[in-house]
């Protein structure tokens, strides 16, 4: 079960990373909903990784 959560967390972080790189590379702006979604994904990943200790 924890492995599936870790995989989800890693996927979320990779999606946020790609989104931020795309925005930076091409001068795109992220709206409030996109930023909130990214923050939610990062928060989820942090919770998953903190439970692995």
Buried (B, 14 or more C-beta within 10 A) or exposed (E): EEEEBBEBBEEBBEEBEEBBEEBEEEEEEBEEEBEEBBEEBBEBBEEBBEEEE
